[in-house]
Every structure is written in C-alpha cells, then in structure tokens.
Amino acid sequence: MRIKLERRPAPSRKMLIITPIASVLATMLIGMLVFDLMGIDGARAVKDIFLSPLLLSYKWQDVALKAAPLILIALGLSVGNRAQVWNIGAEGQYVVGALAAAGVGIAAGTSGGFFIVLAMVLTGVLFGALYALIPAVLKTRWDVNEILSSLMLTYISLQILSYLVGGPWKDPNGRNFPATAPLTDSQSLPLLFTGSTVHLGVVIALIMPFVFWLMMSRSVFGYQVRVVGSAPQAARHGGFDAKQTVWIAMLIGGGMAGLAGALEFTGASHAINLGFPSGYGFTAIIVAFLGRLNPIGCLIAGIVLAVTYVGGQVAQTTVHIPNATAGIFQAMMLFFILGSEILVRYRPRIVTTAKPIVAGE
C-alpha cells in the first residue's frame, strides 16, 4: 500500500480555503512543541502570540497600525505574482516612498493642510512606482532576473536613507540623532478618534482590497494578468503583451509599497530614522501567499500577520521569548503554505499493490 499523488483536473477551491487555515494551525502546534522543548510554557506563548492581541482591546490599535502597510504592500505584490512577476524589492520601494513623502514635507517647511498631505502621499506613490520601474526595465530590455534586481535595489534604498537622515535631512534640533525633523500636526494624516493612534491610512488599507478585487475580477486588466501568468502562449494569441504586463505589475507593486511608506510616515511615525525599515516589504510576501494572492485573502492574512507582530511583543514581556520569535512564526507559516500548495493541485490516493503470485504456491 502506498500513497500516490493524482493531478486534479482543476485546482481545488476547497483546498484553497483549507490550506491557509491549516498552515496557521500547524504553525501554532509546532510552535507550542518547540517552546515546551525550550523550557517555555508553549501553550501560554502561543496564546499570547496568536490570541492576546485579539482578546485585549487596548492592543487592537496596534494590530490595525501593523496590518495597514502589510495589506497595502501585499495587494501590490499579489498582482505581480499572479502574472508570474516576482517583485522581492517591496521593502526598498516602501522606504523610497516614505523618503519621497519626507522630501515634500521638508520642502514645505512649516506649511501644512490637506493639499500638502495629499502631495506627500501621492509623491510617495509615484517614487515607489518609479523605483519598481528599474527592475521592470531591466527585465523587459535585457531579461535581467527581477528577483535579484529588485532585491539588490532594496539595499541601495537603505543606503540612501542612511545618507539622508544622517546628513542633509538630519534634524538640527535632534541632538545629533540621525532622523528627520518630526512632522507638524497639519502635515500629518488625521486620527480617526480623539486619543487614538489609528489614522486615516488604516481606513485606506481596509478599502483597497475591495478596489483590487473589482480590478482583478471585473476588468480586462485583471483578466490579462491571470492569462499571462497561467497561460503565456494563450496570452500571446489573445493579443496580450507580456512585457506590458510586467511593466504594469511592477508599477502597481511599487506604487502600493510607496503608498504604504508614505502613509506610515505621515500617519504613524511622523519622522524617518535608521529604524524606519521594519521588514514590512518582506513580510508582505508571506501575506500575499497566505492570502492566496486574493485581495480579500490579503486583507485577512495581513491582520493575521499583524497579530503575530503584536503578539510577539506581548509574549516577550509575559513568557520572555526571544525578540525574533514573530519572524520565526511568519517563516513557518510561509513554509507550510508553500508546502500545502501541492494539495491544491494534486489529490492524494491510497494505492494497494497486489502481492505477485509465485508459481508453486
């Protein structure tokens, strides 16, 4: 008796829903066992990481602030991934978008108001898209692998950030600390409630998945992305330009990462320092795959990953787990979701092998 994988006629819709949930549950179970082996209360640690941020109402604001950039970046990446365009440099585009927004704020001086804030956000989107255009040009012109080029550009953006906040943009009143001057209230995104830290960018992040859902499921462009990604030959016969799809997908991915950076700067941090790059661009890759490259799935997955961020901080104070634990859980989830992809396309079957008949028996 052995197990054989039989290819399904079409990807299983049921497995598309089950496998992300199973991946989260498997991550919780394995994490519990690992913590127990380390001498840490595994059940308490997993509860604090995955449930406490949802059960403690004062942590909801933190979850919302963490989820917003993850959702926005994952939405942009999901478009490219559906077209088999692999943008790994969203972290760099996120940083460039925030720096572009900061440049507008610095140029505006003490001026503020709706149009200044709007200019900062739109400039962030523009520069994030333009930064993603570099690997798109390299890909379509010289067939340079976009995974490598977009990833290497991330490290260039970090060097640009380090130069600017430690040099020409450094706050003269910041006691020589490498950071930009903080934004004024009139240059910041409005808060939703008095005394709250949740800003307008969170609302934008909650609306955008539905905009992307309409774009991907009800527009010609969405159909083009799906066809180019799943059937390149059919796309050529249908008149869809694969190079154009690469350009648009990279522009959307970079623009959304730039939007996330600009909203994070104008809504949450209000200044850029060396710690501004927080890994959102890399974590959003996990969000996109955990959400099955579906806009609504990215919304749910973004909240799940934000919970692990906040829960990791809670568990550090309660059971004293290492600081990198949240990253380990996120990587484990990605491992399980990629491993379970085989169940979407293949059906396991138990095959019974008959014992051969030997002459004379």
N, C-alpha and C positions, 0 to 999 in steps of 0.2 A: 504493500500500500504506500503510495506517495502522493504528494500534493503537486498539482500541475496548474500553471497559470494559463488561463484561456482568454484570449483577447476579446473584449466586449465589442459588439457592433458599433456602439457609440459610448462616449464617456458617461458613467453612471451619475445621474443627478443626485441620487440618494447619497452616494459616497462623497460627492462634492460638499454636502452639508455635514455628514457624519465625521469625516476625517479631520476637519479643523477642531471640532469639539473634542474628538478622541485625542488629538495631539495635545491640547491643553490639559486634559485629564491625565494623560500619560506623563506629561511634564510634572504635574503635581505629585503623582505617585512616586516617580523616580527621585524627585527632589526630597520627598519625605524620607525615603530609604537612605539616601546619601547623607542627609543631615543626622539621622539616627546613628549611622556608622561613624560620623564625626563627633558623636557625643553631644549633639544638639537636639533639643526636642523638635523632631521633624514635623509632627502634627501642628505644633504651635507656630513653627516657622512658616509652613505652607499657608496656614490660616492667615497669618499676618501679611504675607506677600499677596495672596490672591483674594482674600475676603475682607480684611480690615479696612482697606480704602473704600470699600462699598458700604460697610456697616457703620463706619464712623463718619457722621455727616460733615464734620469740620474738615475732612480730607477730600470731599467732593470737588472743592475748588481746585485743589492741587491736581486731581485727576483730569479735570477739564483743561487746565493750562498745559499739562503734558500731552494730552490727547490731540489738541488742536494742530500743532505742527506735524505730528506723526500722520494724521489723517490727510492733511493737505499734500504733504510730500508723497505719501503712498498713492494718492489718486493720480498724480502726475506720472509716477513710475509704472503704475498698472497699465496705462495707455501704451507706453513703450514696450512693456513686457508682452502685452497681447499681440504686438506686431513683431515680436522677436527682436526688439531693440533693447539692449541691456545697458541702461544708464546707472553706473555704480557711483557716479560723482555727485549725487544729490547733496551730500554734506558740503561740498565746495560751493555749489550753486546757492545753497542756503546761506552760507557765510557771505558770498558776494552780494546777494540780495539785501542782507542786513547792512553791509558796508555801504551799498549804494543809497539806501534809505538814510543812513547816518550822514552821508555826504550832503544830501539835500538839507537835512536838519542843521548841519554845521553852517552851510551856506546861507540858510535863512536867519541865522543869528537868534535873536530873541523873538522873532516873528512866529506866530502860530495861527491856529484856526483850521477850519475844515479843509481848505484848499492846500495848505502846507502838508497836513497829514496825508491827504489823498495823493499829493505829489510824491511824498516819501514812499508810500506803499506801491504806487504804480512804477516808480523808478526801480524799486526792489524787484518787481516782477520782470521788468524789461532787462535789467542787468543779469538776473538769474537765467533768463531765456538766452541772452546773448552768450553767456558763459557756456551754456549747454550746446550752443551752436558750433563751438570749436570742435568737439569730438564728432558732431554730425558732418561737418565739412570734411574732416579727416577720413571719416568712414565712407562717404559717398564719392570723394575725389580720389583718394589713394588707398581705399579699402583697409584703413587702419582699424584695428580692433577697438570698438568703442568702450569695451570693458576697461582695457588698460588706459586708454587716453583720458577717459572721464575720471578714473580713479587717481591718476597722476595729477590731474588738474586740481583735485581736492587739496593736495599738499602745497600746490602753488598758492591757492587761496589762503591757506593758513599762514604762509609767509607774508603775503600782502597784508593780512590782518595784523600780524605781529609788527610789521614795519609801521603801519599807520597809527595804531594805538600806542606804540612806543615812541613815535616820532611826531610827524606834523599834526596829528589829530589828538595828541595826548592832552588831557585836561590840565590847564595850567594851575588849577586850584586843587588838583588831585593828590598832592603830597608826593609827587613823582611816581605815583602808581600808574602803570600802563593801562589806560582806559580813556574813553571819550568822555566829554562832559555830559552829565545827565540831561535828558530832555526836560523841558518845562511842561507843565500840565496842559498848556494849549497846543503842544506838539505831540501829545500822547493820545492813543485811542481812548475813547470814553469807557468808563467802567459801567457794567450793567446795573449794579446796585451800589448804593452808598455803603462804604465799609467793606466792599467785596474786592477781590483781586481779579475776578473774571471780567475780561474786556470784550470789546466788540469782535475781535478776531476769533473768539471761540464760536460766536454765532455764525460767522462766515464759514468756519470749518464744518459746522453742522449742516449748513445749506449746500455746500459744494458737492457732497456725494450725490445728491439728488440731481444737481445740474449735470454731473458727469454721467449719471445713469441715463438721463434723457439723451445726452450726446452719443453715448456708446450704443444705446439700444434703439434709438429712433432717428438717427441721422445717417446720411450717406458716408460721412467720415468714419463713424463707428463701424459701419459695415466694411469699409475699406481696410481699417485696422485689423479686423477679425480675419478677413480673407487673406491679406498679405502675411499675417502671422501663421495661419493654419494651412494655407494652400497657395504658395508663391506662384506656381505655374498657372493656376486658375486666375490669380490676380492679374498676371500679365495679359492673359487672354481677355480679361474683363476690362482692360484699359487702365488699371490702377498702376501708378508709378511707385515702385518700391523705394526709390531714392527720396521722392517727395514725402512718402510716409515716414521715413527715417528723420527727415528734417522736422516735420510737424510734431512727431512723437517726442523728439529731443527738446524742441522748443516748449512744448507743453510741460514736460517733466522739469525742465529748468525754470520755467515761469512759475510753476507751483512751488518749487523749492524756494525760489526767490521771494514769493509771496509769504511763505511760512517764515522766512528770515526777517522780512520787513515787519510782519505782524508781531513776531516775538520781540523785536527791538522796540517798536512803538507801543506795544501793549503790555509787555511783561518786564523786560529787563531795563528799558529806558537808557541803557548805556552799553557799549561794547568793550569788553576786556578780553584778556587772553583765554578766559574760561568760557567765552560765548559758544564756541563749537562744542556741542554737547552730545554729538553722536546721533542726533535725530535722523540725519540723512541715511545712515547705515541701518538704524533700527527700522526705518520706514520700509526697507526692503523686506524685512520679516513681516511687517504689517500687510504689505501688498500680497505676499504669498499666503499668509494666514487668512486673508480675506478673499482668497481665490481670484485675485485680480478683478473682483467685482466691486463697484463703487460703494454699495451698501455694505458689502463684506469688509471693505477697508474702514468704514465708519466703526463697525463693531470691533474689528481687530485692533484699531487704533486705541479704543477705550481699554481693551484687554491689556495691551502692552503698557499703556499709561498706568494701569492699576499695578502692574509689576514694578514699574519705576517707583511709584509712591509706596507700595507695599514693601519694597526692599528697604526703603528708608525707615519705615516703621519697624521692620524686623531687626534692623541694626541696633535700635535702642532697646528692644524687648528681649531678644534672644542673642544679640551680639553676633550676628552673622557677618561675613566679610562684605566689604563695600561692592565688590564685583559680582555679588550673587545675582542681582537682577539681570546683568548681561549674560550670565550662565544660563539662567532660565529662558531668556529670549533665544539664545543659540540652540538650546534643547528643543524649543518649540519649532524652530525652523528645521531642525534635523528631522523631527517627527513628521512635519507637514510635507517635506520633500520626500521622505521615505514612504509616506502613505499615498503618494501620487500614483503608485503602481496599482492600488486598489481601485482607483477611478477608471483606469483603462483596461485592467485585467481582472478576471473573476477566478478566484482560487477554486480548484476542483480536486476532490479526492479520487485518485485513480487506483483501482485494485488490480494488481498484477497477478495473473493466474500462475500457479506453480506448474512448470513444464512436466509433462508425463514422460517418464523414463521407461523404455522397453523392458519388460520382465516384471514390472511392479504390479 
